[in-house]
Amino acid sequence: MLKTELTLDEGEEVGAGETAAVLASPGETATEWRARAEVYHLLSGVFVEEPGREFIEALRAPAALADLAATGLRFDEDFLATPLDVLLENLAIEYTTQFACTGGFPPVESVRLTGRYKQQPNFDVMQTYQRLGFALHPGRFEVFADQLGVELMFVAKLLERGAAALDQGDVAAQRRLDKEIKRFWSQHLGRWVRGYSQLIERTAQHSFYREMARFLGGFAGEEIEAMGLRIEDADQARLEVPKTEVRVEFNPNEPVCNGCMTDALSTTLAAPDNLRRFEELRDLGGLR
């Protein structure tokens, strides 16, 4: 369904520490985790890139529409009745306008919290992915590690891995994964997806993105409540995010402004007869 493939290395150790929660029924919990993972996969498919043919065909199937309607989503005729080829083109245009063009609202955590790409949130999630054995494989386009679809896919993979651990009777591994999911929501998703979903619901022109943004916001609220987390929404559905100052570490002992010149070259350039041949300068070590 997605062009972007996300994988977890099953041999990698996951996290540290366990929650104090006691599982009443590991089998029921595994089923619940897989159901949650399906929702994460669905929402990831909406935001990671413009939707493909198979994805939209699956969503417009009667059973899928009935399930989505049960959650309160109401698509307009622009999604329900438009011929598929026309719909795909319209959604591609809407995706580009809304999420990829200048003046749009990129679904990227760094952008939503700092006004810039590849800031601290991006580096933090990259470290988390690496620590948990997570590998990001770009598809048709390069994606950022803190892009919404990627972050949602990451949690989906952790949920699936936790369900598999319960199937094998490894409750301790599932508890560690539960703690990792809560940490990821507290440090990343919970800080921006609620406000961002409100923004997209308000600005989307096509009912597909309007309703999916509403779905994202409701699901995020339910997840945060179910996990017992208290997280402030730093996004606040802002139309414009002020650019934060770029922090650059400066070493006062590092030479600057020709400070790397050798003493011999410096003396040569300062001499009255500094018109020396190229070979002489090269031999002094100033040019290589």
N, C-alpha and C positions, 0 to 999 in steps of 0.2 A: 504493500500500500504506500509506503514511504520510500523515497529515494535515498534518504539518509539512514544509514544503518548504525545502530548503537548496540554494542556488545559488552558483556561482562566476562572477565576471565574467572572461571569457576574455581581456579586454584588459588586465587588471591584471598588473603585473610581480610575479613571485613570488620572494621571498627574495633572498639574496645568498650567494655562496660556493658551491663545489662539493665533492663528496666525491672522494676519490682512487680510489674503486673503478672498475674497468674492467668494462664489460658484455660478457660472453662472447657473448651472443645477445640483441640488443634485442627480437626477436620473442618469444622465450621469456619474457623479463622482463616484457614487456607483458601476456602471458597470465597470468603469475603475479600481477601487480599487480591485474588485473581479478578474479581469483579471490579474492584477499585482500579486495578492495573488497566483494565479495558477502557475505563473512562479516561485515564491519563493518556493512553494510546490515541484515543479519539481526539482529545483536545490537542495533543501534540501534532497530529495530522492536519489540524486546522491551521496552526500557526507556524509550523516549521518552514513551509513553502506553499506556493499556490497549489490547490488541490488537484490531483490527477483524476483521470477518467474513472478508474476502478473505485477510488475513494468516494467520489460523488455518486456513482451508481449504487454503491452499497448503502449510502446514507438515504438515497431516495427510494430504496426498497420499502414496501408497505410495512414490514415488521419493524424496520429501523425507525421509520417515521412515527410509528405508533409508540415505540419506546421513548423517543425524544418528546413526543407530545405529552407523555405521562409525566415528564419532568417539568412541563410548563412551557416548552418551546413552541412557538407558532411562526412558521416560515410563511412568507408571502408568496404570491404567484411567481415572483421573479426567480424563486428557487424551485417551486413545485411544478410549474407549467412550462417553463422555458425549455426549448429543445436542448439536448445535452451539449452539442457542440457549441451552441451560442452561449449556454450557461458557463461552460469551461472558459471561454474567452472573456466573458464578463467578470468571472471570479478572478481570473489572472490580472485583469486590469484593476479591479478593486484591490487585490492584494498588493500590487505594485504601488498604487496610489496611496493606500493606507499605511503600508508597512515598509516600503523600500525606497520611495522617492523623497527628495528634499521637501520638507514641509509636512511629511507624514509622521507616523508615530511608530518607530521601529520596536518590535517586541523583544527588546534586549535590555537586560537588567542594568548594565552599565549606563546606557543611554537614559533610561528612565530615572535613575538615581543620581547620576553625575552630569548628564548632558553630553557625555562623550563615549565613544566606543573604547573597548579594551581597557577599562579601568579596573580598580581593585576587585569588584565582584567577578569579573571575568577570570582574573588570575586565581581567585579563591576557589571558584568552582572547578577550574582546571586541576588544582591540587587535590580537591575532593575526589574528582573522577579518577585521578591517578592512584590515590591512596586506596580506593575501593576496587581497583582493577577494571576501571571503566575506560573503554576506547571509543573515540568519536571518529567515524569514517564519513567524510563529506560525500555528498551525492552530486547532483548537477551543479550545485553552487557551494562555495565555501560558507560555513556557518560558524557563528561565534559560540563559544562554550557556554556563555550565559544567555543565549537566545531562548525564548520562552519554550518553543517546541522541544529543544534539547533538554532543558531542565525538567520538563514534564516527562519526557521519555526516560530520563535517568531514574526518576521516582518509580515509574512503571516497571523498570527492570529490577529495581530493588524489591518491589512488592512481589514480583514473580519469583525472584530468588528466595524470598522469605517463605512463600507458599511451598516451594519445592523443598525447603529445609523442613517444614512441618510434615510434609509427606514422608520424609525420611526419619521422622522422630527427633530431629535436632531442634529442640525448642530454644536452646541457648543461642543458636545462630539467628533464629527468627527474632529473638529479643534484641540482639545487637543491631540487626537491620532496622527494627522498629525505632531504636534510638537514633540511628543514622538518618532515617526519614524525618523524624521530628527535628533533628538538628538542621537538616537542609531546609525545611520549611521555615524555621526560626531565623536562619541566617540569610536566606535567599528568597524563595517563592513568596513567603508570607509578607515580605517587606514591600512587594510591589504589584502582585497580580490582581489584588482586589481593586485598587485604584485604577490600574491599567484597564481592567475589564470594563469598568464604568465609563472610562474615556472612549473605548472602542464602541461600546454599545451606543454611546451618544453621537459619535461621529461617523459611524459606518453608513454607507449609502445602500448597501445590499443587505437584505434580510438574513442571508446566511451568516455573515460576520456579526451582524447585530445580535442575532439569537445565540450564536456560539459564544460571543463575548459575555452575554448574560448568563449562559450556562457555566462558563468558566468562573465568573464571580460567585455564583451560588455554590458551586462545587468547592471552591477555595474556602468559603466561609464554613461549609459543613466539615471539611477536612480539618480545619484549624480547631473548630469546636470539638470534634470527635477526638482529636489528639490531646485536648486539654491545654492548648497553647495560648499564650497571650503575646500577640505580636502587633506592634504599631505599623500601620500602613504608611510607608514613607513616600509612596507615589502620589497619592492624593488626586489622581486623575487630572494632573496638570496639563494644560495645553502646551505650555512652554516650560522646559526644565532648564534653569540657569546652569551654565557650564561652570563646574568647579575648577578651582585653580589646579593646574598640573603640578604635582609635587616632584621635584627633581633633587635627589641627594647631591650635595656638593662637598667635595673634599678640599678644604683650604690648602692642604699640602700638595695638591696635584698641580704641576706646572701648567700654566696657560700662556697664550700670547707669545709664542716662540720660546717658551721656557724650556723646551726640549732640545734646543740647539746645543751642540757641543761647544766647549770653551774655545776650541780652535776655530770653529766656524764663526762664532760670535766675534772673535778678535779680527778675523779676516774681513768680515763685513763692516766693522767699525774703522778699519784702517783707511788712511787717506787714499792709498792706492788700491782701493778695493776692486778695481776692475781686473779680476783674475780670470784665467781661462776656466772653462767648464770642467776640464779634467782635474785641475787643481782643487776646485771645490768638492768634486766627487771624492777625491782622495782623502780629503779632510773628514769625510764621514757625514757630511750634511745632506747629501743627495744620494739616493740609492735607486 
